[in-house]
Amino acid sequence: MSSTMNSPTPAPTPAPAPAPARARTTHLTTFLFAVAVVFFLLAGVAIVLGQIVTLAAGDAAAARDWATGLAPYAFGGASVAGLLSFALSYRRGNDHGESHGEEEPDRD
């Protein structure tokens, strides 16, 4: 008799399931948040640099007009980023493998 045993071949692992819609929504929201943050930061920099240039040229009225023209875009971008940040704060931690107060069962 042989002392070796035939071990069963392991079952092939199934292909990973496609990302759920919730994860895709979180990724899209995160991307839009990043775009909004970059937009409002660039708009803010444009306001400051434009005012520096117009004040250096000696035209205070143009500096005010420059800020008045760009401010709605900067504040709009900041508002969108804030709302998206608020929405992202409510996403479930399971989308990224985190646990927010949910305990896993013991596996002893």
N, CA, C and O atoms as a printed pandas DataFrame, in Angstrom:
     atom_number atom_name residue_name chain_id  residue_number  x_coord  y_coord  z_coord
0              1         N          MET        A               1    0.817   -1.180    0.000
1              2        CA          MET        A               1    0.000    0.000    0.000
2              3         C          MET        A               1    0.857    1.238    0.000
3              4         O          MET        A               1    1.965    1.264    0.535
4              5         N          SER        A               2    0.320    2.247   -0.607
5              6        CA          SER        A               2    1.036    3.507   -0.689
6              7         C          SER        A               2    0.642    4.404    0.473
7              8         O          SER        A               2   -0.517    4.437    0.886
8              9         N          SER        A               3    1.611    5.121    0.987
9             10        CA          SER        A               3    1.320    5.996    2.113
10            11         C          SER        A               3    0.938    7.401    1.671
11            12         O          SER        A               3    0.650    8.257    2.507
12            13         N          THR        A               4    0.933    7.645    0.379
13            14        CA          THR        A               4    0.536    8.973   -0.090
14            15         C          THR        A               4   -0.952    9.011   -0.352
15            16         O          THR        A               4   -1.551    8.027   -0.785
16            17         N          MET        A               5   -1.522   10.133   -0.090
17            18        CA          MET        A               5   -2.959   10.303   -0.325
18            19         C          MET        A               5   -3.128   11.306   -1.456
19            20         O          MET        A               5   -2.368   12.266   -1.580
20            21         N          ASN        A               6   -4.100   11.069   -2.241
21            22        CA          ASN        A               6   -4.425   12.019   -3.300
22            23         C          ASN        A               6   -5.224   13.167   -2.696
23            24         O          ASN        A               6   -6.294   12.967   -2.120
24            25         N          SER        A               7   -4.696   14.341   -2.835
25            26        CA          SER        A               7   -5.452   15.488   -2.318
26            27         C          SER        A               7   -6.287   16.059   -3.459
27            28         O          SER        A               7   -5.862   16.057   -4.614
28            29         N          PRO        A               8   -7.459   16.542   -3.128
29            30        CA          PRO        A               8   -8.311   17.094   -4.189
30            31         C          PRO        A               8   -7.694   18.375   -4.743
31            32         O          PRO        A               8   -7.045   19.130   -4.019
32            33         N          THR        A               9   -7.902   18.601   -6.005
33            34        CA          THR        A               9   -7.393   19.825   -6.618
34            35         C          THR        A               9   -8.232   21.005   -6.149
35            36         O          THR        A               9   -9.454   20.895   -6.045
36            37         N          PRO        A              10   -7.603   22.101   -5.871
37            38        CA          PRO        A              10   -8.375   23.253   -5.401
38            39         C          PRO        A              10   -9.292   23.773   -6.495
39            40         O          PRO        A              10   -8.961   23.745   -7.680
40            41         N          ALA        A              11  -10.442   24.241   -6.067
41            42        CA          ALA        A              11  -11.408   24.798   -7.012
42            43         C          ALA        A              11  -10.879   26.120   -7.549
43            44         O          ALA        A              11  -10.253   26.879   -6.809
44            45         N          PRO        A              12  -11.117   26.404   -8.806
45            46        CA          PRO        A              12  -10.643   27.684   -9.349
46            47         C          PRO        A              12  -11.362   28.839   -8.651
47            48         O          PRO        A              12  -12.545   28.757   -8.318
48            49         N          THR        A              13  -10.616   29.900   -8.445
49            50        CA          THR        A              13  -11.229   31.046   -7.788
50            51         C          THR        A              13  -12.115   31.788   -8.780
51            52         O          THR        A              13  -11.737   31.964   -9.939
52            53         N          PRO        A              14  -13.276   32.219   -8.341
53            54        CA          PRO        A              14  -14.171   32.931   -9.259
54            55         C          PRO        A              14  -13.619   34.312   -9.576
55            56         O          PRO        A              14  -12.864   34.891   -8.795
56            57         N          ALA        A              15  -14.001   34.819  -10.714
57            58        CA          ALA        A              15  -13.582   36.158  -11.117
58            59         C          ALA        A              15  -14.205   37.174  -10.172
59            60         O          ALA        A              15  -15.332   36.984   -9.716
60            61         N          PRO        A              16  -13.485   38.250   -9.874
61            62        CA          PRO        A              16  -14.058   39.248   -8.976
62            63         C          PRO        A              16  -15.301   39.875   -9.577
63            64         O          PRO        A              16  -15.389   40.107  -10.783
64            65         N          ALA        A              17  -16.256   40.142   -8.706
65            66        CA          ALA        A              17  -17.506   40.751   -9.150
66            67         C          ALA        A              17  -17.236   42.199   -9.541
67            68         O          ALA        A              17  -16.338   42.835   -8.989
68            69         N          PRO        A              18  -18.010   42.723  -10.493
69            70        CA          PRO        A              18  -17.820   44.118  -10.866
70            71         C          PRO        A              18  -18.125   45.028   -9.680
71            72         O          PRO        A              18  -18.907   44.677   -8.797
72            73         N          ALA        A              19  -17.498   46.198   -9.674
73            74        CA          ALA        A              19  -17.682   47.134   -8.564
74            75         C          ALA        A              19  -19.149   47.510   -8.443
75            76         O          ALA        A              19  -19.805   47.782   -9.449
76            77         N          PRO        A              20  -19.668   47.527   -7.231
77            78        CA          PRO        A              20  -21.073   47.891   -7.071
78            79         C          PRO        A              20  -21.295   49.352   -7.427
79            80         O          PRO        A              20  -20.358   50.149   -7.463
80            81         N          ALA        A              21  -22.538   49.683   -7.685
81            82        CA          ALA        A              21  -22.891   51.043   -8.082
82            83         C          ALA        A              21  -22.525   52.050   -7.006
83            84         O          ALA        A              21  -22.164   53.187   -7.310
84            85         N          ARG        A              22  -22.617   51.639   -5.760
85            86        CA          ARG        A              22  -22.295   52.548   -4.652
86            87         C          ARG        A              22  -20.823   52.966   -4.703
87            88         O          ARG        A              22  -20.498   54.133   -4.485
88            89         N          ALA        A              23  -19.947   52.022   -4.989
89            90        CA          ALA        A              23  -18.521   52.336   -5.071
90            91         C          ALA        A              23  -18.245   53.257   -6.258
91            92         O          ALA        A              23  -17.441   54.183   -6.155
92            93         N          ARG        A              24  -18.906   53.004   -7.376
93            94        CA          ARG        A              24  -18.723   53.869   -8.546
94            95         C          ARG        A              24  -19.200   55.281   -8.249
95            96         O          ARG        A              24  -18.568   56.255   -8.657
96            97         N          THR        A              25  -20.315   55.390   -7.541
97            98        CA          THR        A              25  -20.831   56.705   -7.174
98            99         C          THR        A              25  -19.859   57.426   -6.252
99           100         O          THR        A              25  -19.635   58.627   -6.401
100          101         N          THR        A              26  -19.285   56.702   -5.305
101          102        CA          THR        A              26  -18.314   57.308   -4.395
102          103         C          THR        A              26  -17.084   57.778   -5.157
103          104         O          THR        A              26  -16.574   58.867   -4.894
104          105         N          HIS        A              27  -16.606   56.977   -6.090
105          106        CA          HIS        A              27  -15.428   57.370   -6.881
106          107         C          HIS        A              27  -15.743   58.595   -7.739
107          108         O          HIS        A              27  -14.914   59.499   -7.851
108          109         N          LEU        A              28  -16.929   58.633   -8.343
109          110        CA          LEU        A              28  -17.322   59.774   -9.166
110          111         C          LEU        A              28  -17.447   61.033   -8.306
111          112         O          LEU        A              28  -16.996   62.108   -8.702
112          113         N          THR        A              29  -18.055   60.895   -7.139
113          114        CA          THR        A              29  -18.213   62.038   -6.242
114          115         C          THR        A              29  -16.849   62.539   -5.764
115          116         O          THR        A              29  -16.623   63.746   -5.673
116          117         N          THR        A              30  -15.952   61.620   -5.462
117          118        CA          THR        A              30  -14.607   62.010   -5.039
118          119         C          THR        A              30  -13.872   62.738   -6.165
119          120         O          THR        A              30  -13.180   63.726   -5.916
120          121         N          PHE        A              31  -14.015   62.262   -7.384
121          122        CA          PHE        A              31  -13.388   62.914   -8.535
122          123         C          PHE        A              31  -13.954   64.320   -8.724
123          124         O          PHE        A              31  -13.201   65.273   -8.927
124          125         N          LEU        A              32  -15.280   64.449   -8.657
125          126        CA          LEU        A              32  -15.896   65.758   -8.819
126          127         C          LEU        A              32  -15.487   66.710   -7.696
127          128         O          LEU        A              32  -15.316   67.907   -7.928
128          129         N          PHE        A              33  -15.328   66.180   -6.474
129          130        CA          PHE        A              33  -14.857   66.979   -5.358
130          131         C          PHE        A              33  -13.460   67.525   -5.657
131          132         O          PHE        A              33  -13.194   68.709   -5.450
132          133         N          ALA        A              34  -12.581   66.665   -6.138
133          134        CA          ALA        A              34  -11.212   67.091   -6.453
134          135         C          ALA        A              34  -11.208   68.154   -7.544
135          136         O          ALA        A              34  -10.453   69.122   -7.463
136          137         N          VAL        A              35  -12.043   67.982   -8.559
137          138        CA          VAL        A              35  -12.124   68.971   -9.637
138          139         C          VAL        A              35  -12.622   70.309   -9.084
139          140         O          VAL        A              35  -12.086   71.361   -9.431
140          141         N          ALA        A              36  -13.647   70.273   -8.224
141          142        CA          ALA        A              36  -14.187   71.507   -7.654
142          143         C          ALA        A              36  -13.153   72.216   -6.777
143          144         O          ALA        A              36  -13.058   73.443   -6.802
144          145         N          VAL        A              37  -12.386   71.454   -6.010
145          146        CA          VAL        A              37  -11.358   72.057   -5.158
146          147         C          VAL        A              37  -10.289   72.726   -6.020
147          148         O          VAL        A              37   -9.897   73.860   -5.744
148          149         N          VAL        A              38   -9.820   72.048   -7.044
149          150        CA          VAL        A              38   -8.803   72.628   -7.927
150          151         C          VAL        A              38   -9.365   73.876   -8.615
151          152         O          VAL        A              38   -8.665   74.879   -8.757
152          153         N          PHE        A              39  -10.632   73.810   -9.041
153          154        CA          PHE        A              39  -11.247   74.953   -9.725
154          155         C          PHE        A              39  -11.311   76.167   -8.818
155          156         O          PHE        A              39  -10.932   77.266   -9.223
156          157         N          PHE        A              40  -11.791   75.978   -7.583
157          158        CA          PHE        A              40  -11.918   77.164   -6.741
158          159         C          PHE        A              40  -10.559   77.674   -6.263
159          160         O          PHE        A              40  -10.404   78.871   -6.026
160          161         N          LEU        A              41   -9.583   76.794   -6.120
161          162        CA          LEU        A              41   -8.241   77.268   -5.776
162          163         C          LEU        A              41   -7.633   78.075   -6.923
163          164         O          LEU        A              41   -7.017   79.116   -6.694
164          165         N          LEU        A              42   -7.803   77.599   -8.145
165          166        CA          LEU        A              42   -7.289   78.343   -9.300
166          167         C          LEU        A              42   -8.017   79.676   -9.463
167          168         O          LEU        A              42   -7.396   80.685   -9.795
168          169         N          ALA        A              43   -9.319   79.685   -9.231
169          170        CA          ALA        A              43  -10.077   80.934   -9.324
170          171         C          ALA        A              43   -9.610   81.913   -8.247
171          172         O          ALA        A              43   -9.495   83.110   -8.511
172          173         N          GLY        A              44   -9.344   81.427   -7.057
173          174        CA          GLY        A              44   -8.842   82.289   -5.985
174          175         C          GLY        A              44   -7.474   82.855   -6.312
175          176         O          GLY        A              44   -7.204   84.031   -6.068
176          177         N          VAL        A              45   -6.613   82.016   -6.864
177          178        CA          VAL        A              45   -5.282   82.487   -7.268
178          179         C          VAL        A              45   -5.417   83.524   -8.382
179          180         O          VAL        A              45   -4.696   84.521   -8.391
180          181         N          ALA        A              46   -6.333   83.294   -9.316
181          182        CA          ALA        A              46   -6.539   84.257  -10.405
182          183         C          ALA        A              46   -7.022   85.595   -9.854
183          184         O          ALA        A              46   -6.612   86.648  -10.341
184          185         N          ILE        A              47   -7.886   85.563   -8.846
185          186        CA          ILE        A              47   -8.358   86.813   -8.232
186          187         C          ILE        A              47   -7.186   87.567   -7.614
187          188         O          ILE        A              47   -7.004   88.760   -7.859
188          189         N          VAL        A              48   -6.408   86.871   -6.823
189          190        CA          VAL        A              48   -5.298   87.525   -6.120
190          191         C          VAL        A              48   -4.255   88.047   -7.101
191          192         O          VAL        A              48   -3.819   89.192   -6.989
192          193         N          LEU        A              49   -3.857   87.225   -8.051
193          194        CA          LEU        A              49   -2.844   87.671   -9.019
194          195         C          LEU        A              49   -3.366   88.816   -9.881
195          196         O          LEU        A              49   -2.633   89.761  -10.172
196          197         N          GLY        A              50   -4.627   88.734  -10.288
197          198        CA          GLY        A              50   -5.220   89.819  -11.082
198          199         C          GLY        A              50   -5.267   91.115  -10.314
199          200         O          GLY        A              50   -5.003   92.180  -10.872
200          201         N          GLN        A              51   -5.601   91.041   -9.039
201          202        CA          GLN        A              51   -5.617   92.254   -8.228
202          203         C          GLN        A              51   -4.207   92.810   -8.032
203          204         O          GLN        A              51   -4.011   94.025   -8.041
204          205         N          ILE        A              52   -3.235   91.931   -7.856
205          206        CA          ILE        A              52   -1.851   92.394   -7.714
206          207         C          ILE        A              52   -1.415   93.146   -8.968
207          208         O          ILE        A              52   -0.815   94.218   -8.885
208          209         N          VAL        A              53   -1.721   92.575  -10.118
209          210        CA          VAL        A              53   -1.310   93.200  -11.378
210          211         C          VAL        A              53   -2.010   94.542  -11.574
211          212         O          VAL        A              53   -1.370   95.533  -11.927
212          213         N          THR        A              54   -3.321   94.575  -11.346
213          214        CA          THR        A              54   -4.042   95.834  -11.573
214          215         C          THR        A              54   -3.666   96.901  -10.539
215          216         O          THR        A              54   -3.616   98.086  -10.868
216          217         N          LEU        A              55   -3.405   96.496   -9.306
217          218        CA          LEU        A              55   -2.962   97.475   -8.307
218          219         C          LEU        A              55   -1.559   97.973   -8.617
219          220         O          LEU        A              55   -1.256   99.147   -8.402
220          221         N          ALA        A              56   -0.702   97.093   -9.120
221          222        CA          ALA        A              56    0.645   97.518   -9.506
222          223         C          ALA        A              56    0.582   98.508  -10.672
223          224         O          ALA        A              56    1.429   99.391  -10.805
224          225         N          ALA        A              57   -0.439   98.339  -11.509
225          226        CA          ALA        A              57   -0.631   99.270  -12.623
226          227         C          ALA        A              57   -1.264  100.571  -12.143
227          228         O          ALA        A              57   -1.328  101.543  -12.896
228          229         N          GLY        A              58   -1.731  100.598  -10.894
229          230        CA          GLY        A              58   -2.290  101.816  -10.326
230          231         C          GLY        A              58   -3.771  102.006  -10.574
231          232         O          GLY        A              58   -4.262  103.133  -10.512
232          233         N          ASP        A              59   -4.493  100.938  -10.851
233          234        CA          ASP        A              59   -5.929  101.070  -11.149
234          235         C          ASP        A              59   -6.740  100.280  -10.119
235          236         O          ASP        A              59   -6.992   99.088  -10.293
236          237         N          ALA        A              60   -7.139  100.959   -9.050
237          238        CA          ALA        A              60   -7.889  100.298   -7.977
238          239         C          ALA        A              60   -9.273   99.870   -8.446
239          240         O          ALA        A              60   -9.779   98.835   -8.013
240          241         N          ALA        A              61   -9.888  100.650   -9.322
241          242        CA          ALA        A              61  -11.223  100.293   -9.816
242          243         C          ALA        A              61  -11.163   98.992  -10.622
243          244         O          ALA        A              61  -12.071   98.167  -10.527
244          245         N          ALA        A              62  -10.118   98.803  -11.403
245          246        CA          ALA        A              62   -9.961   97.575  -12.178
246          247         C          ALA        A              62   -9.732   96.382  -11.257
247          248         O          ALA        A              62  -10.195   95.279  -11.546
248          249         N          ALA        A              63   -9.021   96.593  -10.149
249          250        CA          ALA        A              63   -8.799   95.508   -9.187
250          251         C          ALA        A              63  -10.125   95.059   -8.568
251          252         O          ALA        A              63  -10.370   93.865   -8.394
252          253         N          ARG        A              64  -10.983   96.048   -8.236
253          254        CA          ARG        A              64  -12.299   95.699   -7.698
254          255         C          ARG        A              64  -13.145   94.989   -8.747
255          256         O          ARG        A              64  -13.819   94.002   -8.451
256          257         N          ASP        A              65  -13.105   95.494   -9.966
257          258        CA          ASP        A              65  -13.884   94.866  -11.039
258          259         C          ASP        A              65  -13.393   93.444  -11.312
259          260         O          ASP        A              65  -14.194   92.544  -11.564
260          261         N          TRP        A              66  -12.090   93.248  -11.261
261          262        CA          TRP        A              66  -11.510   91.917  -11.477
262          263         C          TRP        A              66  -12.029   90.941  -10.431
263          264         O          TRP        A              66  -12.467   89.840  -10.765
264          265         N          ALA        A              67  -11.981   91.348   -9.162
265          266        CA          ALA        A              67  -12.452   90.478   -8.078
266          267         C          ALA        A              67  -13.962   90.254   -8.178
267          268         O          ALA        A              67  -14.445   89.145   -7.947
268          269         N          THR        A              68  -14.699   91.304   -8.523
269          270        CA          THR        A              68  -16.155   91.177   -8.652
270          271         C          THR        A              68  -16.520   90.219   -9.781
271          272         O          THR        A              68  -17.500   89.482   -9.674
272          273         N          GLY        A              69  -15.753   90.223  -10.844
273          274        CA          GLY        A              69  -16.044   89.347  -11.978
274          275         C          GLY        A              69  -15.725   87.879  -11.712
275          276         O          GLY        A              69  -16.439   86.993  -12.183
276          277         N          LEU        A              70  -14.654   87.617  -10.956
277          278        CA          LEU        A              70  -14.238   86.231  -10.727
278          279         C          LEU        A              70  -14.780   85.623   -9.430
279          280         O          LEU        A              70  -14.811   84.401   -9.286
280          281         N          ALA        A              71  -15.200   86.455   -8.503
281          282        CA          ALA        A              71  -15.646   85.948   -7.192
282          283         C          ALA        A              71  -16.783   84.926   -7.288
283          284         O          ALA        A              71  -16.732   83.923   -6.577
284          285         N          PRO        A              72  -17.798   85.123   -8.122
285          286        CA          PRO        A              72  -18.870   84.107   -8.168
286          287         C          PRO        A              72  -18.365   82.724   -8.576
287          288         O          PRO        A              72  -18.878   81.710   -8.103
288          289         N          TYR        A              73  -17.368   82.683   -9.445
289          290        CA          TYR        A              73  -16.824   81.393   -9.862
290          291         C          TYR        A              73  -16.045   80.729   -8.723
291          292         O          TYR        A              73  -16.178   79.529   -8.483
292          293         N          ALA        A              74  -15.241   81.518   -8.034
293          294        CA          ALA        A              74  -14.462   80.978   -6.921
294          295         C          ALA        A              74  -15.393   80.498   -5.802
295          296         O          ALA        A              74  -15.228   79.394   -5.283
296          297         N          PHE        A              75  -16.353   81.320   -5.441
297          298        CA          PHE        A              75  -17.261   80.933   -4.362
298          299         C          PHE        A              75  -18.190   79.801   -4.792
299          300         O          PHE        A              75  -18.560   78.956   -3.977
300          301         N          GLY        A              76  -18.564   79.782   -6.058
301          302        CA          GLY        A              76  -19.378   78.671   -6.569
302          303         C          GLY        A              76  -18.617   77.355   -6.507
303          304         O          GLY        A              76  -19.165   76.333   -6.096
304          305         N          GLY        A              77  -17.361   77.383   -6.912
305          306        CA          GLY        A              77  -16.527   76.180   -6.830
306          307         C          GLY        A              77  -16.339   75.723   -5.399
307          308         O          GLY        A              77  -16.360   74.525   -5.116
308          309         N          ALA        A              78  -16.152   76.683   -4.484
309          310        CA          ALA        A              78  -16.004   76.333   -3.071
310          311         C          ALA        A              78  -17.296   75.741   -2.522
311          312         O          ALA        A              78  -17.261   74.809   -1.718
312          313         N          SER        A              79  -18.434   76.276   -2.951
313          314        CA          SER        A              79  -19.727   75.746   -2.495
314          315         C          SER        A              79  -19.944   74.316   -2.983
315          316         O          SER        A              79  -20.383   73.453   -2.223
316          317         N          VAL        A              80  -19.638   74.075   -4.241
317          318        CA          VAL        A              80  -19.789   72.719   -4.787
318          319         C          VAL        A              80  -18.866   71.753   -4.055
319          320         O          VAL        A              80  -19.274   70.645   -3.708
320          321         N          ALA        A              81  -17.626   72.167   -3.817
321          322        CA          ALA        A              81  -16.682   71.305   -3.101
322          323         C          ALA        A              81  -17.178   71.023   -1.685
323          324         O          ALA        A              81  -17.053   69.899   -1.201
324          325         N          GLY        A              82  -17.732   72.017   -1.027
325          326        CA          GLY        A              82  -18.257   71.820    0.323
326          327         C          GLY        A              82  -19.430   70.865    0.353
327          328         O          GLY        A              82  -19.512   70.009    1.234
328          329         N          LEU        A              83  -20.346   71.002   -0.609
329          330        CA          LEU        A              83  -21.502   70.094   -0.665
330          331         C          LEU        A              83  -21.077   68.664   -0.974
331          332         O          LEU        A              83  -21.607   67.717   -0.393
332          333         N          LEU        A              84  -20.118   68.506   -1.892
333          334        CA          LEU        A              84  -19.639   67.164   -2.208
334          335         C          LEU        A              84  -18.894   66.555   -1.022
335          336         O          LEU        A              84  -18.993   65.354   -0.773
336          337         N          SER        A              85  -18.153   67.381   -0.297
337          338        CA          SER        A              85  -17.473   66.897    0.898
338          339         C          SER        A              85  -18.485   66.424    1.936
339          340         O          SER        A              85  -18.292   65.390    2.577
340          341         N          PHE        A              86  -19.553   67.178    2.095
341          342        CA          PHE        A              86  -20.613   66.795    3.027
342          343         C          PHE        A              86  -21.244   65.469    2.599
343          344         O          PHE        A              86  -21.478   64.593    3.431
344          345         N          ALA        A              87  -21.518   65.326    1.308
345          346        CA          ALA        A              87  -22.101   64.076    0.814
346          347         C          ALA        A              87  -21.144   62.904    1.017
347          348         O          ALA        A              87  -21.571   61.807    1.376
348          349         N          LEU        A              88  -19.859   63.132    0.791
349          350        CA          LEU        A              88  -18.879   62.059    0.959
350          351         C          LEU        A              88  -18.724   61.648    2.417
351          352         O          LEU        A              88  -18.337   60.514    2.700
352          353         N          SER        A              89  -19.016   62.544    3.337
353          354        CA          SER        A              89  -18.887   62.195    4.753
354          355         C          SER        A              89  -19.922   61.159    5.171
355          356         O          SER        A              89  -19.768   60.517    6.210
356          357         N          TYR        A              90  -20.971   60.989    4.379
357          358        CA          TYR        A              90  -22.014   60.018    4.698
358          359         C          TYR        A              90  -21.843   58.689    3.980
359          360         O          TYR        A              90  -22.675   57.797    4.148
360          361         N          ARG        A              91  -20.794   58.528    3.186
361          362        CA          ARG        A              91  -20.608   57.242    2.508
362          363         C          ARG        A              91  -20.250   56.183    3.538
363          364         O          ARG        A              91  -19.679   56.475    4.589
364          365         N          ARG        A              92  -20.596   54.970    3.213
365          366        CA          ARG        A              92  -20.307   53.876    4.141
366          367         C          ARG        A              92  -18.831   53.554    4.081
367          368         O          ARG        A              92  -18.219   53.612    3.015
368          369         N          GLY        A              93  -18.259   53.215    5.219
369          370        CA          GLY        A              93  -16.841   52.891    5.287
370          371         C          GLY        A              93  -16.487   51.607    4.570
371          372         O          GLY        A              93  -15.315   51.375    4.276
372          373         N          ASN        A              94  -17.473   50.761    4.278
373          374        CA          ASN        A              94  -17.196   49.485    3.629
374          375         C          ASN        A              94  -16.748   49.659    2.190
375          376         O          ASN        A              94  -16.216   48.720    1.598
376          377         N          ASP        A              95  -16.950   50.838    1.611
377          378        CA          ASP        A              95  -16.506   51.054    0.242
378          379         C          ASP        A              95  -14.993   50.981    0.133
379          380         O          ASP        A              95  -14.464   50.643   -0.925
380          381         N          HIS        A              96  -14.294   51.293    1.212
381          382        CA          HIS        A              96  -12.835   51.281    1.182
382          383         C          HIS        A              96  -12.275   50.324    2.217
383          384         O          HIS        A              96  -11.113   50.450    2.603
384          385         N          GLY        A              97  -13.065   49.381    2.669
385          386        CA          GLY        A              97  -12.590   48.390    3.613
386          387         C          GLY        A              97  -12.502   48.907    5.037
387          388         O          GLY        A              97  -11.908   48.252    5.893
388          389         N          GLU        A              98  -13.078   50.058    5.303
389          390        CA          GLU        A              98  -13.045   50.614    6.644
390          391         C          GLU        A              98  -14.264   50.153    7.417
391          392         O          GLU        A              98  -15.255   49.704    6.842
392          393         N          SER        A              99  -14.173   50.269    8.706
393          394        CA          SER        A              99  -15.294   49.913    9.551
394          395         C          SER        A              99  -15.648   51.123   10.402
395          396         O          SER        A              99  -14.795   51.643   11.122
396          397         N          HIS        A             100  -16.877   51.572   10.329
397          398        CA          HIS        A             100  -17.341   52.707   11.101
398          399         C          HIS        A             100  -18.329   52.221   12.139
399          400         O          HIS        A             100  -19.541   52.321   11.943
400          401         N          GLY        A             101  -17.823   51.694   13.242
401          402        CA          GLY        A             101  -18.697   51.268   14.313
402          403         C          GLY        A             101  -19.311   49.899   14.124
403          404         O          GLY        A             101  -20.021   49.416   15.005
404          405         N          GLU        A             102  -19.057   49.274   13.012
405          406        CA          GLU        A             102  -19.589   47.941   12.771
406          407         C          GLU        A             102  -18.525   46.920   13.117
407          408         O          GLU        A             102  -17.409   46.970   12.600
408          409         N          GLU        A             103  -18.871   46.011   13.980
409          410        CA          GLU        A             103  -17.896   45.003   14.372
410          411         C          GLU        A             103  -18.106   43.734   13.562
411          412         O          GLU        A             103  -19.230   43.355   13.234
412          413         N          GLU        A             104  -16.999   43.098   13.256
413          414        CA          GLU        A             104  -17.059   41.833   12.551
414          415         C          GLU        A             104  -17.240   40.715   13.575
415          416         O          GLU        A             104  -16.756   40.818   14.703
416          417         N          PRO        A             105  -17.931   39.655   13.185
417          418        CA          PRO        A             105  -18.086   38.539   14.117
418          419         C          PRO        A             105  -16.742   37.859   14.372
419          420         O          PRO        A             105  -15.868   37.841   13.505
420          421         N          ASP        A             106  -16.593   37.306   15.566
421          422        CA          ASP        A             106  -15.368   36.589   15.902
422          423         C          ASP        A             106  -15.263   35.327   15.069
423          424         O          ASP        A             106  -16.258   34.640   14.840
424          425         N          ARG        A             107  -14.065   35.025   14.621
425          426        CA          ARG        A             107  -13.835   33.827   13.809
426          427         C          ARG        A             107  -12.802   32.958   14.512
427          428         O          ARG        A             107  -11.665   32.841   14.055
428          429         N          ASP        A             108  -13.188   32.371   15.586
429          430        CA          ASP        A             108  -12.269   31.499   16.347
430          431         C          ASP        A             108  -12.381   30.081   15.916
431          432         O          ASP        A             108  -11.685   29.217   16.448
